[in-house]
Amino acid sequence: MGEPRTVVITGASRGLGLASAAHLYRLGWRVVGAMRSPDVGLERLCDATGAPPDDPRLVGIQLDLADRASIDAAAKSIETAVGAPYAVVHNAGIMAAGCVEEMDVDVWQHLFTTNLFGPVALTKALLPSMRAAGRGRIVVISSEGGARGMPTIAAYSAVKGASERWAEAMAGEVAPFGLGVTILVAGTFDTDILTDAGVQDYRCLDGPYGPINTNIDRRGRLAIRIAGTPQRFARGLAKALDDTAPLTRHAVGPDAHMLLISNRFLPNRLLQQVTRVAMGIPRFGSLRSDSVA
């Protein structure tokens, strides 16, 4: 048997990243977990997989996507440890909730730094070795907010949408060298990013946007009850890593599938109305100070 394929997964210490790393390890991959605290993350991976602490198919690399020096050091460590990886999965990211008027611009900048500029820098650093190897796949994890702008998470929607456009553009650049790009549009999965502890929350429930924030928060908590498991996402990722086309885009989760189909076939005006009703957003003009109940 030949050497196992190597996958680099950012944010592999928890949530979707941890589930994906464990699943791919069980499938025979060599997994490089790029995370802020690799000691803690590797311990979690060993617990999840039953692997011994010194297993050569589990490698921990320190990575802070908001720190350019950390990104450069991580790329060098990855190439030293495993050479050119077969796949890079950009899973790590942060989320913030709040209407545009409620959220400071610095928060937007932090989201773009961590969720977009960091992954771009890591990819740029790893591309020379992957290009020389002439094979491999770059996977960008998007979300329903990246497929369509969602109220109260405008910054997150914007950065995920930008990530999709980056992935699409890059696919045309790297395809001639034998590399492919996959965009995974993730639906609702039960991870800590959906909880109060996993989201930077700037929503004001008693301010002018209170009715919007309250209704969306209530609908969101109901959605968590039927959210998919991280293991289901991991299976979708594993399947996507076998893609061979220069650019592919998959929905993972029934709600993501439904949104992409709706985006394709429903007129924008109708889809906007469906979204408004589903999220409990007050009707047009109803929150004006001069509106009549």
PLY file of the C-alpha trace (Angstrom):
ply
format ascii 1.0
element vertex 293
property float x
property float y
property float z
element edge 292
property int vertex1
property int vertex2
end_header
0.00 0.00 0.00
1.17 3.51 -0.74
1.38 6.47 1.60
-1.98 7.69 2.93
-3.35 10.89 1.52
-2.78 13.91 3.76
-5.44 16.47 4.63
-4.91 19.72 6.50
-7.98 20.79 8.48
-8.05 24.15 10.20
-10.05 24.42 13.40
-9.73 20.67 13.99
-9.98 20.87 17.78
-13.77 21.15 18.00
-17.10 21.13 16.19
-17.19 20.28 12.50
-13.40 20.31 12.27
-12.97 17.75 15.04
-15.67 15.48 13.63
-14.19 15.74 10.14
-10.65 15.06 11.31
-11.75 11.99 13.27
-13.84 10.65 10.38
-11.08 11.08 7.80
-8.56 9.46 10.13
-10.82 6.42 10.40
-10.97 6.32 6.59
-7.18 6.04 6.45
-6.15 9.65 5.86
-3.16 11.25 7.53
-4.70 14.24 9.30
-2.91 17.49 10.06
-4.97 19.47 12.55
-4.10 23.16 12.36
-5.39 24.82 15.51
-4.61 27.44 18.14
-3.83 24.89 20.85
-2.50 21.72 19.17
-1.75 19.92 22.45
-5.37 20.19 23.55
-6.65 19.52 20.06
-4.55 16.37 19.57
-5.74 15.02 22.90
-9.34 15.48 21.75
-8.57 13.82 18.42
-6.95 10.86 20.13
-9.97 10.52 22.41
-12.32 10.69 19.42
-10.40 8.17 17.32
-8.80 5.90 19.90
-5.42 6.64 18.32
-2.23 6.57 20.43
-0.67 10.00 21.21
2.32 9.33 18.91
0.33 8.13 15.91
2.10 9.43 12.76
-1.28 9.81 11.03
-2.29 12.53 13.49
-0.24 15.71 13.39
-0.94 18.89 15.34
0.18 22.28 14.04
-0.22 25.62 15.83
-2.21 28.12 13.78
-3.80 31.48 14.52
-5.49 32.76 11.37
-5.46 36.33 12.70
-1.65 36.30 12.99
0.37 36.41 9.77
3.55 35.15 11.47
1.61 32.16 12.84
0.26 31.39 9.36
3.72 31.46 7.78
5.15 29.28 10.56
2.25 26.83 10.23
2.78 26.47 6.48
6.48 25.71 7.01
5.66 23.20 9.76
3.12 21.46 7.53
5.56 21.08 4.65
8.29 19.86 7.03
5.97 17.30 8.61
4.11 15.94 5.57
5.40 17.66 2.44
2.73 18.82 0.01
-0.71 18.00 1.45
-3.28 16.43 -0.84
-6.12 18.54 0.56
-6.56 21.70 2.59
-9.90 22.20 4.33
-10.59 25.76 5.46
-12.94 24.96 8.31
-11.86 27.36 11.07
-13.81 30.55 11.51
-15.66 32.84 13.87
-19.22 34.14 13.78
-20.82 37.37 14.96
-24.50 38.30 15.22
-25.99 41.74 15.04
-27.65 44.11 12.60
-25.39 46.37 10.54
-26.14 49.42 12.66
-25.43 47.51 15.88
-22.02 46.11 14.95
-18.80 48.10 14.99
-16.70 48.09 11.83
-13.79 46.61 13.82
-15.86 43.43 14.23
-16.29 43.23 10.46
-12.53 43.59 10.04
-11.87 40.82 12.57
-14.26 38.45 10.78
-12.67 39.14 7.41
-9.16 38.75 8.84
-9.92 35.38 10.45
-12.42 33.89 7.98
-11.00 35.14 4.67
-7.61 36.84 4.75
-6.13 34.13 7.00
-7.26 31.25 4.77
-6.03 33.14 1.70
-2.59 33.60 3.28
-2.36 29.92 4.31
-3.41 28.78 0.84
-0.91 31.11 -0.80
1.87 29.66 1.36
0.95 26.03 0.60
0.20 26.40 -3.11
3.79 26.20 -4.42
4.30 22.68 -3.01
0.82 21.53 -4.04
1.28 22.96 -7.51
4.63 21.18 -7.83
2.97 17.92 -6.76
0.38 18.40 -9.50
-2.58 17.12 -7.52
-4.78 18.03 -4.62
-7.91 19.85 -3.52
-8.69 23.05 -1.64
-11.98 23.00 0.24
-13.67 26.21 1.35
-16.46 25.84 3.91
-19.28 28.27 3.23
-22.74 28.49 4.76
-26.31 29.40 3.97
-25.32 32.96 4.82
-22.74 32.80 2.03
-25.32 31.63 -0.48
-27.71 34.43 0.47
-27.37 37.47 2.75
-29.08 36.75 6.05
-30.47 39.43 8.44
-28.60 39.93 11.75
-25.48 38.17 10.45
-24.58 40.59 7.67
-20.84 40.53 8.44
-20.73 36.74 8.51
-22.80 36.52 5.31
-20.50 39.02 3.62
-17.31 37.16 4.49
-18.75 33.77 3.49
-19.97 35.22 0.20
-16.51 36.70 -0.40
-14.95 33.31 0.39
-17.10 31.69 -2.29
-16.05 34.25 -4.90
-12.39 33.76 -3.92
-12.76 30.00 -4.30
-14.42 30.33 -7.70
-11.71 32.67 -8.99
-8.88 30.56 -7.60
-10.29 27.42 -9.22
-9.64 28.88 -12.65
-6.07 29.73 -11.67
-5.01 26.39 -10.19
-6.91 23.99 -12.46
-4.20 23.97 -15.18
-1.77 22.64 -12.55
-4.00 19.70 -11.62
-5.55 21.23 -8.50
-9.27 21.45 -7.78
-11.44 23.61 -5.54
-14.58 22.58 -3.70
-17.10 24.86 -1.99
-19.17 23.21 0.73
-22.31 25.10 1.71
-23.01 23.90 5.24
-26.52 23.83 6.64
-27.42 23.91 10.32
-25.29 21.58 12.42
-25.21 21.14 16.17
-21.91 22.78 17.13
-20.90 25.43 19.65
-20.94 28.11 16.93
-24.75 27.95 17.23
-24.72 28.56 20.97
-24.35 31.81 22.86
-20.81 30.76 23.79
-19.80 30.30 20.15
-21.07 33.59 18.73
-19.92 37.15 19.27
-23.33 38.66 20.00
-23.92 42.35 19.37
-27.71 42.19 19.12
-29.76 44.54 21.24
-33.12 43.02 22.11
-34.62 46.24 23.49
-33.28 48.64 20.82
-34.82 49.70 17.51
-33.96 46.30 15.97
-35.34 44.43 18.98
-38.36 42.87 17.21
-36.12 41.57 14.41
-33.47 40.23 16.79
-35.99 38.64 19.12
-37.93 36.83 16.40
-34.84 35.56 14.62
-33.30 34.43 17.90
-36.45 32.49 18.75
-36.60 30.81 15.33
-32.88 30.04 15.52
-33.19 28.26 18.85
-35.95 26.11 17.39
-33.72 25.26 14.42
-30.96 24.04 16.75
-33.29 21.30 17.99
-33.38 19.72 14.54
-29.79 20.53 13.54
-27.69 17.81 11.95
-24.82 16.09 13.72
-21.20 17.06 13.02
-20.64 13.46 11.91
-23.12 13.96 9.08
-21.13 16.95 7.90
-17.91 14.92 8.11
-19.35 12.29 5.79
-20.26 15.01 3.28
-16.74 16.42 3.42
-15.16 12.99 2.92
-17.27 12.46 -0.20
-16.35 15.92 -1.53
-12.63 15.19 -1.18
-13.04 12.64 -3.96
-14.19 15.35 -6.40
-12.20 15.47 -9.62
-13.70 18.47 -11.42
-11.80 21.80 -11.32
-14.62 23.46 -9.34
-17.46 21.82 -7.44
-20.08 23.15 -5.06
-22.08 20.97 -2.70
-24.72 21.58 -0.07
-24.34 19.59 3.14
-27.57 19.29 5.10
-31.22 19.37 3.99
-31.73 23.07 4.73
-28.68 24.01 2.67
-29.92 21.82 -0.20
-33.32 23.52 -0.06
-31.80 27.01 -0.05
-29.57 26.36 -3.05
-32.49 24.92 -5.02
-34.67 27.90 -4.05
-31.92 30.32 -5.02
-31.76 28.73 -8.44
-35.44 28.50 -9.30
-37.38 31.09 -7.27
-37.56 34.77 -8.27
-35.60 36.98 -5.89
-38.69 38.87 -4.76
-40.50 35.67 -3.81
-37.46 34.21 -2.07
-37.04 37.42 -0.09
-40.63 37.15 1.08
-40.24 33.49 2.01
-37.12 34.34 4.01
-38.90 37.19 5.79
-41.79 34.99 6.87
-39.57 32.05 7.85
-37.35 34.23 10.02
-40.20 36.22 11.55
-39.03 39.58 10.22
-41.70 42.33 10.56
-43.33 43.40 7.32
-42.00 46.32 5.28
-42.43 49.66 7.03
-43.98 48.22 10.20
-41.22 49.49 12.50
-41.35 53.08 11.28
-41.95 55.55 14.09
-45.00 56.88 12.27
-46.47 53.45 11.47
-49.97 52.67 12.61
-50.64 49.36 14.34
0 1
1 2
2 3
3 4
4 5
5 6
6 7
7 8
8 9
9 10
10 11
11 12
12 13
13 14
14 15
15 16
16 17
17 18
18 19
19 20
20 21
21 22
22 23
23 24
24 25
25 26
26 27
27 28
28 29
29 30
30 31
31 32
32 33
33 34
34 35
35 36
36 37
37 38
38 39
39 40
40 41
41 42
42 43
43 44
44 45
45 46
46 47
47 48
48 49
49 50
50 51
51 52
52 53
53 54
54 55
55 56
56 57
57 58
58 59
59 60
60 61
61 62
62 63
63 64
64 65
65 66
66 67
67 68
68 69
69 70
70 71
71 72
72 73
73 74
74 75
75 76
76 77
77 78
78 79
79 80
80 81
81 82
82 83
83 84
84 85
85 86
86 87
87 88
88 89
89 90
90 91
91 92
92 93
93 94
94 95
95 96
96 97
97 98
98 99
99 100
100 101
101 102
102 103
103 104
104 105
105 106
106 107
107 108
108 109
109 110
110 111
111 112
112 113
113 114
114 115
115 116
116 117
117 118
118 119
119 120
120 121
121 122
122 123
123 124
124 125
125 126
126 127
127 128
128 129
129 130
130 131
131 132
132 133
133 134
134 135
135 136
136 137
137 138
138 139
139 140
140 141
141 142
142 143
143 144
144 145
145 146
146 147
147 148
148 149
149 150
150 151
151 152
152 153
153 154
154 155
155 156
156 157
157 158
158 159
159 160
160 161
161 162
162 163
163 164
164 165
165 166
166 167
167 168
168 169
169 170
170 171
171 172
172 173
173 174
174 175
175 176
176 177
177 178
178 179
179 180
180 181
181 182
182 183
183 184
184 185
185 186
186 187
187 188
188 189
189 190
190 191
191 192
192 193
193 194
194 195
195 196
196 197
197 198
198 199
199 200
200 201
201 202
202 203
203 204
204 205
205 206
206 207
207 208
208 209
209 210
210 211
211 212
212 213
213 214
214 215
215 216
216 217
217 218
218 219
219 220
220 221
221 222
222 223
223 224
224 225
225 226
226 227
227 228
228 229
229 230
230 231
231 232
232 233
233 234
234 235
235 236
236 237
237 238
238 239
239 240
240 241
241 242
242 243
243 244
244 245
245 246
246 247
247 248
248 249
249 250
250 251
251 252
252 253
253 254
254 255
255 256
256 257
257 258
258 259
259 260
260 261
261 262
262 263
263 264
264 265
265 266
266 267
267 268
268 269
269 270
270 271
271 272
272 273
273 274
274 275
275 276
276 277
277 278
278 279
279 280
280 281
281 282
282 283
283 284
284 285
285 286
286 287
287 288
288 289
289 290
290 291
291 292
